[in-house]
């Protein structure tokens, strides 16, 4: 077999191994830990109710968007791709909420009709 030269690598000419980006990894870790700690604080120390649930869901969605941006590298993409992913996701969540509300209304009206 022929010998191939792999001199196209970025660090082939210096022979150095690139430094790990541990600073970014730790920053991401601590941000996610902080958000999770705040979520647990709201979940365990607030009285159950709509406000607690809304805060908890908002923080969870923020954490989910941060995870998608960091680990799926969405924050490095063009704005058009970000909007192409974000808009259908928001519309899907809106559809699910609308179906739950309408389903609850329909269920209550059927149960009240037969009482």
URDAHU-V8270 format. One record per residue. RES is the residue in three letters. SS is DSSP state (H for helix, E for strand, C for the rest). OMEGA is omega in whole degrees, 0 to 359 (none if undefined). D_LAST is the distance of its C-alpha to the last C-alpha in whole Angstrom. Layout:
<<RES,SS,OMEGA,D_LAST> <RES,SS,OMEGA,D_LAST>>
This chain:
<<UNK,C,181,85> <UNK,C,178,85> <UNK,C,181,85> <UNK,C,178,82> <UNK,C,180,82> <UNK,C,181,79> <UNK,C,179,81> <UNK,C,179,78> <UNK,C,183,76> <UNK,C,186,75> <UNK,C,183,77> <UNK,C,184,80> <UNK,C,180,83> <UNK,C,182,82> <UNK,C,181,81> <UNK,C,175,79> <UNK,C,181,75> <UNK,C,179,73> <UNK,C,176,71> <UNK,C,181,68> <UNK,C,183,65> <UNK,H,179,64> <UNK,H,180,64> <UNK,H,180,61> <UNK,H,179,59> <UNK,H,178,59> <UNK,H,178,58> <UNK,H,179,55> <UNK,H,183,54> <UNK,H,176,55> <UNK,H,180,52> <UNK,H,177,50> <UNK,H,180,50> <UNK,H,179,50> <UNK,H,179,47> <UNK,H,178,45> <UNK,H,178,46> <UNK,H,177,45> <UNK,H,178,41> <UNK,H,178,42> <UNK,H,178,42> <UNK,H,183,39> <UNK,H,186,37> <UNK,H,186,39> <UNK,H,177,40> <UNK,C,175,37> <UNK,C,179,34> <UNK,C,179,31> <UNK,C,183,29> <UNK,H,181,29> <UNK,H,179,33> <UNK,H,180,34> <UNK,H,180,32> <UNK,H,178,33> <UNK,H,180,37> <UNK,H,179,37> <UNK,H,178,35> <UNK,H,178,38> <UNK,H,178,41> <UNK,H,177,40> <UNK,H,177,40> <UNK,H,180,43> <UNK,H,179,45> <UNK,H,178,43> <UNK,H,178,45> <UNK,H,178,48> <UNK,H,178,48> <UNK,H,181,48> <UNK,H,183,51> <UNK,H,189,53> <UNK,H,177,53> <UNK,C,175,52> <UNK,C,181,55> <UNK,H,182,53> <UNK,H,179,54> <UNK,H,182,57> <UNK,C,179,56> <UNK,C,182,56> <UNK,H,180,54> <UNK,H,178,53> <UNK,H,178,52> <UNK,H,179,50> <UNK,H,179,48> <UNK,H,177,47> <UNK,H,186,46> <UNK,H,184,44> <UNK,H,178,42> <UNK,H,178,41> <UNK,H,178,39> <UNK,H,179,38> <UNK,H,177,36> <UNK,H,177,35> <UNK,H,177,33> <UNK,H,179,32> <UNK,H,180,30> <UNK,H,178,29> <UNK,H,179,27> <UNK,H,179,26> <UNK,H,177,24> <UNK,H,180,23> <UNK,H,181,22> <UNK,H,178,20> <UNK,H,177,19> <UNK,H,179,17> <UNK,H,180,16> <UNK,H,179,15> <UNK,H,179,13> <UNK,H,181,11> <UNK,H,178,10> <UNK,H,179,9> <UNK,H,180,7> <UNK,H,181,5> <UNK,H,184,6> <UNK,C,177,4> <UNK,C,none,0>>
